[in-house]
């Protein structure tokens, strides 16, 4: 992976993490970034899922008062 792809993925990760913390939906940014850097779709989907599971888990803990 060349440095440009690394920069693209780091920026997409930072913006996606911020987006996920504020309103959710980071996959709308991170998945296309993974595809744009040449990662195969199946690998990109698996990587995207693995990256967002901790964020979703922490969001559920933070909002546990609103859970039934």
MILUM-594151 format. One record per atom (N, C-alpha, C): chain; atom name; z, x, y. Coordinates in Angstrom, 3 decimals, always signed. Example, Ala and Ser with C-alpha at 12.3 -4.5 7.8 and 13.67 -1.06 7.14 Angstrom:
2
R   kette   atom         pz         px         py
R       A      N     +7.800    +13.190     -5.690
R       A     CA     +7.800    +12.300     -4.500
R       A      C     +7.800    +13.200     -3.300
R       A      N     +7.080    +12.850     -2.250
R       A     CA     +7.140    +13.670     -1.060
R       A      C     +7.870    +12.900     +0.030
END
This chain:
68
R   kette   atom         pz         px         py
R       A      N     +0.000     +0.855     -1.170
R       A     CA     +0.000     +0.000     +0.000
R       A      C     +0.000     +0.903     +1.235
R       A      N     -0.883     +0.620     +2.129
R       A     CA     -0.965     +1.451     +3.322
R       A      C     +0.057     +1.003     +4.375
R       A      N     +0.287     +1.826     +5.380
R       A     CA     +1.307     +1.508     +6.399
R       A      C     +1.047     +0.190     +7.152
R       A      N     -0.210     -0.158     +7.371
R       A     CA     -0.517     -1.412     +8.067
R       A      C     -0.024     -2.613     +7.264
R       A      N     -0.251     -2.605     +5.959
R       A     CA     +0.228     -3.696     +5.112
R       A      C     +1.749     -3.765     +5.116
R       A      N     +2.390     -2.616     +5.133
R       A     CA     +3.848     -2.579     +5.174
R       A      C     +4.365     -3.202     +6.468
R       A      N     +3.736     -2.863     +7.573
R       A     CA     +4.144     -3.426     +8.867
R       A      C     +3.933     -4.937     +8.881
R       A      N     +2.807     -5.396     +8.359
R       A     CA     +2.525     -6.831     +8.309
R       A      C     +3.592     -7.556     +7.499
R       A      N     +3.950     -7.013     +6.341
R       A     CA     +4.938     -7.673     +5.487
R       A      C     +6.336     -7.632     +6.088
R       A      N     +6.691     -6.537     +6.731
R       A     CA     +8.017     -6.459     +7.369
R       A      C     +8.108     -7.471     +8.512
R       A      N     +7.078     -7.537     +9.342
R       A     CA     +7.087     -8.510    +10.440
R       A      C     +7.105     -9.946     +9.919
R       A      N     +6.313    -10.217     +8.886
R       A     CA     +6.311    -11.563     +8.307
R       A      C     +7.672    -11.895     +7.712
R       A      N     +8.330    -10.912     +7.109
R       A     CA     +9.663    -11.138     +6.558
R       A      C    +10.694    -11.422     +7.633
R       A      N    +10.638    -10.670     +8.716
R       A     CA    +11.588    -10.900     +9.814
R       A      C    +11.372    -12.256    +10.477
R       A      N    +10.133    -12.564    +10.791
R       A     CA     +9.838    -13.849    +11.424
R       A      C    +10.094    -14.995    +10.449
R       A      N     +9.740    -14.806     +9.176
R       A     CA     +9.989    -15.837     +8.173
R       A      C    +11.468    -16.082     +7.959
R       A      N    +12.273    -15.029     +7.949
R       A     CA    +13.716    -15.191     +7.813
R       A      C    +14.317    -15.926     +8.991
R       A      N    +13.857    -15.596    +10.179
R       A     CA    +14.331    -16.298    +11.375
R       A      C    +13.901    -17.762    +11.335
R       A      N    +12.669    -17.989    +10.955
R       A     CA    +12.152    -19.353    +10.861
R       A      C    +12.930    -20.160     +9.832
R       A      N    +13.224    -19.557     +8.711
R       A     CA    +13.968    -20.238     +7.662
R       A      C    +15.390    -20.560     +8.101
R       A      N    +16.003    -19.662     +8.844
R       A     CA    +17.368    -19.897     +9.313
R       A      C    +17.419    -21.009    +10.351
R       A      N    +16.376    -21.148    +11.141
R       A     CA    +16.389    -22.134    +12.215
R       A      C    +15.926    -23.508    +11.732
R       A      N    +14.748    -23.564    +11.119
R       A     CA    +14.202    -24.871    +10.738
R       A      C    +13.716    -24.947     +9.298
R       A      N    +13.710    -23.837     +8.579
R       A     CA    +13.183    -23.849     +7.219
R       A      C    +11.672    -23.684     +7.225
R       A      N    +11.100    -23.571     +6.055
R       A     CA     +9.659    -23.475     +5.954
R       A      C     +9.094    -22.082     +6.114
R       A      N     +9.853    -21.075     +5.741
R       A     CA     +9.382    -19.704     +5.888
R       A      C     +8.165    -19.415     +5.018
R       A      N     +7.990    -20.166     +3.945
R       A     CA     +6.845    -19.950     +3.059
R       A      C     +5.515    -20.154     +3.762
R       A      N     +5.519    -20.957     +4.808
R       A     CA     +4.281    -21.179     +5.560
R       A      C     +3.801    -19.911     +6.243
R       A      N     +4.696    -18.953     +6.415
R       A     CA     +4.339    -17.689     +7.046
R       A      C     +4.295    -16.548     +6.036
R       A      N     +5.264    -16.486     +5.146
R       A     CA     +5.363    -15.330     +4.259
R       A      C     +4.313    -15.331     +3.152
R       A      N     +4.010    -16.484     +2.578
R       A     CA     +3.029    -16.527     +1.490
R       A      C     +1.637    -16.108     +1.952
R       A      N     +1.126    -16.636     +3.063
R       A     CA     -0.186    -16.154     +3.533
R       A      C     -0.184    -14.666     +3.884
R       A      N     +0.955    -14.149     +4.378
R       A     CA     +1.026    -12.716     +4.690
R       A      C     +0.908    -11.897     +3.415
R       A      N     +1.549    -12.354     +2.351
R       A     CA     +1.435    -11.650     +1.066
R       A      C     -0.004    -11.673     +0.565
R       A      N     -0.663    -12.808     +0.687
R       A     CA     -2.062    -12.907     +0.258
R       A      C     -2.974    -12.049     +1.123
R       A      N     -2.694    -11.981     +2.420
R       A     CA     -3.528    -11.213     +3.339
R       A      C     -3.472     -9.718     +3.063
R       A      N     -2.377     -9.260     +2.470
R       A     CA     -2.267     -7.833     +2.167
R       A      C     -2.877     -7.472     +0.818
R       A      N     -3.447     -8.466     +0.132
R       A     CA     -4.157     -8.178     -1.108
R       A      C     -3.344     -8.365     -2.369
R       A      N     -2.169     -8.934     -2.267
R       A     CA     -1.361     -9.197     -3.456
R       A      C     -1.952    -10.406     -4.164
R       A      N     -2.105    -10.348     -5.496
R       A     CA     -2.663    -11.492     -6.232
R       A      C     -1.810    -12.757     -6.028
R       A      N     -2.437    -13.935     -6.060
R       A     CA     -1.715    -15.179     -5.773
R       A      C     -0.489    -15.440     -6.647
R       A      N     -0.577    -15.155     -7.930
R       A     CA     +0.568    -15.410     -8.812
R       A      C     +1.729    -14.480     -8.465
R       A      N     +1.424    -13.218     -8.220
R       A     CA     +2.468    -12.270     -7.827
R       A      C     +3.050    -12.625     -6.465
R       A      N     +2.203    -13.084     -5.543
R       A     CA     +2.684    -13.469     -4.221
R       A      C     +3.600    -14.684     -4.302
R       A      N     +3.252    -15.644     -5.151
R       A     CA     +4.096    -16.830     -5.308
R       A      C     +5.451    -16.459     -5.899
R       A      N     +5.457    -15.584     -6.897
R       A     CA     +6.713    -15.162     -7.517
R       A      C     +7.566    -14.367     -6.537
R       A      N     +6.955    -13.483     -5.798
R       A     CA     +7.678    -12.683     -4.803
R       A      C     +8.240    -13.571     -3.696
R       A      N     +7.453    -14.524     -3.250
R       A     CA     +7.888    -15.440     -2.210
R       A      C     +9.076    -16.275     -2.676
R       A      N     +9.011    -16.774     -3.896
R       A     CA    +10.115    -17.564     -4.443
R       A      C    +11.378    -16.728     -4.568
R       A      N    +11.244    -15.529     -5.104
R       A     CA    +12.412    -14.656     -5.274
R       A      C    +13.031    -14.268     -3.936
R       A      N    +12.215    -14.121     -2.915
R       A     CA    +12.729    -13.730     -1.609
R       A      C    +13.449    -14.879     -0.909
R       A      N    +13.036    -16.108     -1.172
R       A     CA    +13.602    -17.240     -0.442
R       A      C    +14.759    -17.931     -1.164
R       A      N    +14.986    -17.640     -2.430
R       A     CA    +16.098    -18.269     -3.155
R       A      C    +17.443    -17.939     -2.509
R       A      N    +17.743    -16.688     -2.179
R       A     CA    +19.042    -16.422     -1.538
R       A      C    +19.206    -17.159     -0.208
R       A      N    +18.148    -17.272     +0.556
R       A     CA    +18.220    -17.971     +1.839
R       A      C    +18.538    -19.448     +1.620
R       A      N    +17.893    -20.063     +0.637
R       A     CA    +18.154    -21.472     +0.356
R       A      C    +19.571    -21.667     -0.169
R       A      N    +20.041    -20.759     -0.990
R       A     CA    +21.398    -20.831     -1.518
R       A      C    +22.417    -20.719     -0.388
R       A      N    +22.220    -19.774     +0.502
R       A     CA    +23.138    -19.611     +1.628
R       A      C    +23.076    -20.797     +2.592
R       A      N    +21.910    -21.388     +2.764
R       A     CA    +21.796    -22.575     +3.615
R       A      C    +22.557    -23.746     +3.005
R       A      N    +22.512    -23.880     +1.681
R       A     CA    +23.268    -24.947     +1.017
R       A      C    +24.769    -24.741     +1.182
R       A      N    +25.214    -23.495     +1.099
R       A     CA    +26.642    -23.213     +1.304
R       A      C    +27.050    -23.508     +2.745
R       A      N    +26.206    -23.131     +3.694
R       A     CA    +26.518    -23.358     +5.103
R       A      C    +26.553    -24.847     +5.447
R       A      N    +25.732    -25.636     +4.767
R       A     CA    +25.662    -27.079     +5.043
R       A      C    +26.400    -27.908     +4.006
R       A      N    +27.356    -27.336     +3.316
R       A     CA    +28.028    -28.060     +2.233
R       A      C    +28.776    -29.293     +2.718
R       A      N    +29.132    -29.345     +3.982
R       A     CA    +29.803    -30.533     +4.521
R       A      C    +28.855    -31.738     +4.540
R       A      N    +27.557    -31.477     +4.626
R       A     CA    +26.587    -32.553     +4.685
R       A      C    +26.097    -32.967     +3.304
R       A      N    +26.447    -32.216     +2.277
R       A     CA    +26.021    -32.568     +0.926
R       A      C    +26.852    -33.747     +0.431
R       A      N    +26.267    -34.597     -0.413
R       A     CA    +27.019    -35.750     -0.913
R       A      C    +28.169    -35.340     -1.821
END
